[in-house]
Each structure stands twice: as C-alpha cells, then as structure tokens.
Amino acid sequence: MNWRIVTLLGYFCLFSLSSNIQLLSRYEDMIFVVILSLILSLYYIFSKKNLVSFFLICIPILGLYITHSSNSFLDERIYAMISSLNSERLSYTGDDAKREYYKEIQKQIDGSFQNEPSTSLSMMVEIDRDLSAAEMVSSRILNYSIHNYSNPLFISSINLNKSFFEYLKKSFFVIFFPILLSFIVFNLKITNHIFLVLIILVGLLAVFGSYYRFQYLQGLSQEGREILGIWTAPEPRIIFSSFTYKNHWSAYVILILSTSLYSLHNIIHSQNFSFFRSKKFNIVFVVIVLLVFSIFYSSSNSGILFVFLFLLASSGLMVPKKRFSVAMITISVVSVSLIFTNTLLMNRIRDLFTGDSFRFHLWKDIINQIQIKTFWGYGIDSYETINGLFQSSEITNARYLNLQNAHQQYIPLTVHAHSDLLQTLSEIGFIGFCILIFPVFFVLIKTLMTSSRHSIQYITIALNVIMLYSIVDFPFRNIAVSSMFIFLFSIILLSQNHRIAFRLQ
C-alpha cells in the first residue's frame, strides 16, 4: 500500500467531520487544494471510460450553473425598491413608536445587506408583511421582476450572494469529488478497506456524540464547545456528534449501516462458519449496535422511523429465506413497540395526519410557491429568500411564538422547507428535476429490483430510504450526507457496469 492510498484512507478518516460547517468554512480553500492535489497525484488511476463518464456528468451541472448565473430576476435593484417603498409607507403610519422602531431596524438591515443579502431581503419582506393589510407589495414586485428581468425560456435565479465560483466549489465537495473518489476506490480495489475505515470512524463519532449528549442532558456541557468539545452549536438541543442537526446524523448513520451490512455479508461469505472469531466481524457488529443506540439517544424521531425501515427492508437479505418470516415478524414487533412507546414521536405523527404539523404548513406553502414557477423554478439556493413571500399565517404565527424570547424578531427561521424533494423542485423546477433527480430515482429502483448481489443490495436499500427521508426532511442539505450518498451511488453504478462487462466477456 503506497503513500497515495494511505493519504486516501486518511481523507476518509476526516470524511464525517465535513458535516460540521464551521470546519469546512474555516479551512474550505485549503481542503479544496489538498483534495485537488490528491486527485492529480492519482491521475493514472482513471481510465478513459472514467473520464468520459465524469465529463458527461459535469456538462449538465455546469450548464445549469452558467445559465443560472446569467439569467437573474432578483438582485440589488429589487431589494432597493422594496426598502424604499417600506420607508415611504412608514412615513404615513400614525403609530410614532412603530415608525421610529422600524426606521432604526431598516437602517441596520440596509447596512448588513452586502454581507447578508438573502437574510436582509427576508427581513424586508417581514416588515412588508406587518405593514400590508391585504396584498404584500414585495409579492407584486417579485412578479414584476420575474416577467421583466429574466428570460422565460431559460432557468432563472436570484443574484444576491453566491458567485459562480462559490457554487462550483460547493459542487466539487458535494458531487464531483465523491464521484472521482469512487473511481479511485473502485479501480484500486480497496472498497472493503475504505468501508472498514468509515465504519470505525463513525463508530467513534457515535461514542463521542453519546458522551457529549450525556454531558448536555446533565447540564455539564461547556458553553461554546457543545460539538465534540470543539465547536459552538447554534442550537445545542438538536445536535449530535459532529452534526449540528440530529436528523442529519440519522441519515448519515443509515448510509454507514449499509456499508456495515455490506462488510458483514462479505466477511461471512469469505470465512464460512469461522466468522465469529474474526476481529473485523466483531468490530463491525459492535459499531452497528453503537450506531442504532445513538439514534435513540439523539432523540431523532424521524431517524428512529427510517433506521428501522432500513433494517426491516434489509432483513430479507440478512437471513436465509426459510427464516425470513421469523425475522420480519421479530423486527416488526420490536420496531412498532419502540415507536408506540415514544409519546413525542406518536404526537408528531398524529399532528401530521390531522394537518396540525408545522412541517405540513411548510409543505403547503412551498407547493403554492412551486405553482408560480413550476417549469424552471426560482433558482439554486432561492428558498430562504423567496419563501417569505408565500408564507402562510400558520407559519408566521408559529415563527413569532418561537421568537418571543429570542430578541431577533426579523431573522427568518424558514431557511429549509423540511422537504428536500419539494425544495429542489422549487429551486431547479420540473426540467431540472427531470435532468438531475429523476435518473437517480430510476437507477436506484432498477438496481433494487434487478441486482442479484446481496452486498450491493444493502447499499441500494439505504439510498432508497434516504430518498424517502428527503420527502419529509432535508438530509441532502448536509454536505456529509449528500457527498456520502453520491459516493455510494457511484460505487453501485461502477459495480453494476463491472458485472455487466464481466458477463459480456
């Protein structure tokens, strides 16, 4: 094993830590250069077929970004228009205290526009919401800008904060690098080594995460160092391990559980009946137990549901066909018992079906939002800026209730739709969804139905579960989850192509 492979394994030891945005934002450029240097040092690993496949993937994504950057409908002019109209209406209000308060707030917002344009515009929309008795002025301005400032034949966008290079760099971490990494791992035939490193690392993260979760629950955590004793947490009650959101940890655990079952399957079939004496088997089995325990300890309600959905779907591959019914019944009874004894989880499920759930109202709002620009969407990363214009009274009231003691009445909370599927449809539209997302659905379902390799099936089931997860939450908004998803998806494609080529020979 040469130094390049050792370096590759070293990178995977830090793979999960990329979930912490503080680490990535602080060392983003340095990590970008190191990873690029690593790939260039392994140039001889890539075949012509690999490179052709990679460029075929890059072309539509780069085309999407280029068009997105050059066809803007929302920029500084629109912000200035809304700000000036708000100021003009404030001058006519009879409430002197309200007028002076908003004027002071608006000065602060205008001063922060250059650094936080999306947030500033969202705050202006909130002021407009309070001032407008009937239809919001900013909503009419948005419709005007969509029809007059952008070409309706191409995908349009907002042009407030991120440059083309920033989008490209983000895509490198989330899409391009995981794909290149899968080529390297597959061509070097070190998939099992990589999976074992990931399993051990995430097992350690589960241990440390449980320890710091215990510290927080006991009131012993150090303020400003809630995340692994290193980083500050925006909201300590919902973090786990290096993840600032416990549901993201759950989604990541599902992906790692699939690699764990993949490794167990290979160990069992390579060592026949002596696998219990294998150190690798014992390590992987212990990590599986730790990961499942960590989901419960993190109090991730949706994580409990989807982890057991994954285990239930995988149970048919874990045991011989004769024992399949017993395994299904056992796992079903345990899963249902654990779910029904979780009162908070049951209350949330009931609220969802009765229409009283906060997420349900978010989904209603974004569906209304999608109906205005269904074909092309509003542009990448547009949700935080645009959603305030479509916000229902239920969401507005809930936001004000949550912010009563926060002293930050105009910082928007609806930065995610709690549904990656709907948010993606809103941002890239029906056409972008068909080009980028639908093929992933098709490949995963096809692989699940046609693949005869049980080890690969575990990974396929996990990826399908994550796609289901993305309907009711936002796992793909975490860079560790999205990059690991792309990496495992690429491994599946390479494995399938390799099997087909082997048969043709």
Long-range contacts (C-beta under 8 A, 24 or more apart in sequence): 4-38, 4-41, 4-42, 5-188, 5-190, 7-38, 8-38, 8-42, 8-181, 8-184, 8-185, 8-188, 8-190, 8-194, 9-190, 9-193, 9-194, 9-197, 11-35, 11-38, 12-194, 12-197, 12-198, 12-201, 13-197, 13-201, 15-198, 15-201, 15-480, 15-483, 15-484, 16-198, 16-201, 16-202, 16-205, 16-242, 16-252, 16-480, 17-242, 17-480, 18-173, 18-479, 18-480, 18-483, 19-242, 19-243, 19-244, 19-248, 19-249, 19-252, 19-478, 19-479, 19-480, 19-481, 20-227, 20-231, 20-242, 20-243, 20-244, 21-244, 21-479, 22-227, 22-231, 22-232, 23-231, 23-242, 24-173, 24-479, 28-169, 31-173, 32-169, 32-172, 32-173, 35-172, 35-177, 39-177, 39-180, 39-184, 42-184, 45-183, 45-184, 45-187, 45-188, 46-180, 46-183, 46-184, 46-187, 47-187, 50-183, 50-187, 54-176, 54-179, 54-180, 54-183, 57-175, 57-179, 58-176, 60-435, 60-436, 61-171, 61-175, 61-436, 62-168, 64-155, 64-380, 64-428, 64-432, 64-435, 64-436, 65-164, 65-167, 65-168, 65-171, 65-380, 66-164, 67-154, 67-155, 68-155, 68-156, 68-157, 68-167, 68-379, 68-380, 69-157, 69-159, 69-163, 69-164, 69-167, 71-150, 71-151, 71-154, 71-155, 71-156, 71-157, 72-149, 72-150, 72-156, 72-157, 72-158, 72-159, 72-379, 73-145, 73-146, 73-149, 73-150, 73-156, 73-157, 73-158, 73-379, 74-121, 74-142, 74-145, 74-149, 74-157, 74-158, 74-159, 74-160, 74-379, 74-382, 74-385, 74-386, 75-149, 75-158, 75-159, 75-160, 76-113, 76-117, 76-160, 78-121, 78-141, 78-142, 78-145, 79-113, 79-117, 79-120, 79-121, 79-124, 79-160, 81-141, 82-121, 82-124, 82-125, 82-128, 82-137, 82-138, 82-141, 83-109, 83-110, 83-124, 85-128, 85-137, 85-141, 86-124, 86-127, 86-128, 86-131, 86-137, 89-131, 89-137, 90-131, 93-131, 102-127, 105-410, 109-410, 116-161, 117-160, 117-161, 118-158, 118-160, 118-161, 118-381, 118-384, 118-385, 119-384, 119-411, 119-412, 121-160, 121-385, 122-384, 122-385, 122-388, 122-412, 123-410, 123-411, 123-412, 125-388, 125-389, 126-388, 126-409, 126-410, 126-412, 127-410, 129-388, 129-391, 129-396, 136-389, 138-388, 138-389, 139-389, 142-386, 142-389, 143-372, 146-372, 146-373, 152-376, 154-376, 155-376, 155-377, 155-379, 155-428, 155-429, 155-431, 155-432, 156-373, 156-376, 156-378, 156-379, 157-378, 157-379, 157-380, 157-382, 158-378, 158-379, 158-381, 158-382, 158-385, 158-386, 160-385, 161-381, 162-381, 167-380, 173-479, 173-483, 174-479, 174-482, 174-483, 174-486, 175-483, 175-486, 177-483, 178-483, 178-484, 178-486, 178-487, 178-490, 179-486, 179-487, 179-490, 181-487, 182-487, 182-490, 182-491, 182-494, 183-490, 183-494, 185-491, 186-491, 186-494, 186-495, 186-498, 191-491, 192-263, 192-266, 195-259, 195-260, 195-262, 195-263, 196-263, 196-280, 196-283, 196-284, 198-256, 198-259, 199-256, 199-259, 199-260, 199-263, 199-283, 199-284, 199-287, 200-283, 200-287, 202-252, 202-253, 202-256, 202-287, 202-291, 203-283, 203-286, 203-287, 203-290, 203-291, 205-241, 205-242, 206-241, 206-253, 206-287, 206-290, 206-291, 206-293, 206-294, 207-290, 208-241, 209-240, 209-241, 209-242, 209-243, 209-249, 209-294, 209-298, 210-290, 210-293, 210-294, 210-297, 212-241, 213-240, 213-297, 213-298, 240-294, 240-298, 240-300, 241-294, 243-478, 243-480, 245-478, 246-298, 246-299, 246-300, 246-303, 247-300, 247-302, 247-303, 247-473, 247-475, 248-475, 248-477, 248-478, 248-480, 248-481, 249-294, 249-295, 249-298, 249-300, 249-303, 250-295, 250-298, 250-300, 250-302, 250-303, 250-304, 250-306, 250-307, 251-303, 251-306, 251-466, 251-469, 251-473, 251-475, 251-478, 251-481, 252-478, 252-480, 252-481, 252-484, 253-291, 253-292, 253-294, 253-295, 253-303, 253-307, 254-306, 254-307, 254-310, 254-462, 254-465, 254-466, 254-469, 255-462, 255-463, 255-466, 255-481, 255-484, 255-485, 255-488, 256-291, 256-484, 257-288, 257-291, 257-292, 257-307, 257-310, 257-311, 257-462, 258-310, 258-314, 258-458, 258-459, 258-461, 258-462, 258-463, 258-488, 259-458, 259-459, 259-488, 260-284, 260-287, 260-288, 260-291, 261-288, 261-314, 261-317, 261-318, 261-455, 261-458, 262-455, 262-456, 262-458, 262-459, 264-288, 265-317, 265-454, 265-455, 265-458, 266-455, 296-338, 299-344, 301-342, 301-344, 301-345, 301-348, 302-469, 302-472, 302-473, 304-338, 304-339, 304-342, 304-345, 305-339, 305-345, 306-465, 306-468, 306-469, 308-335, 308-338, 308-339, 309-465, 309-468, 310-461, 310-462, 310-465, 311-335, 313-461, 313-464, 313-465, 314-457, 314-458, 314-461, 317-454, 317-457, 317-458, 358-395, 358-398, 358-418, 359-418, 359-419, 359-472, 361-392, 361-394, 361-395, 361-398, 362-395, 362-414, 362-417, 362-418, 362-419, 363-417, 363-418, 363-419, 363-422, 364-392, 365-390, 365-391, 365-392, 365-395, 365-417, 366-390, 366-417, 366-419, 366-422, 366-423, 366-426, 367-422, 369-426, 370-422, 370-425, 370-426, 373-426, 373-429, 374-429, 374-430, 375-429, 375-430, 375-431, 376-428, 376-429, 376-431, 376-432, 377-425, 377-426, 377-427, 377-428, 377-429, 377-430, 377-432, 378-426, 378-427, 379-427, 380-427, 380-428, 381-427, 382-426, 382-427, 383-414, 383-415, 383-416, 383-417, 383-423, 383-426, 383-427, 384-412, 384-414, 384-415, 386-426, 387-412, 387-414, 387-417, 388-412, 388-414, 416-474, 416-477, 417-474, 418-472, 418-473, 418-474, 419-470, 419-471, 419-472, 419-473, 419-474, 420-470, 420-471, 420-473, 420-474, 420-475, 420-476, 420-477, 421-470, 421-471, 422-471, 423-474, 424-476, 440-467, 440-489, 441-467, 443-489, 443-492, 443-493, 444-489, 447-492, 447-496, 451-496, 453-495, 453-499, 456-492, 456-495, 456-496, 459-488, 459-491, 459-492, 460-492, 462-488, 463-488, 463-489, 463-492
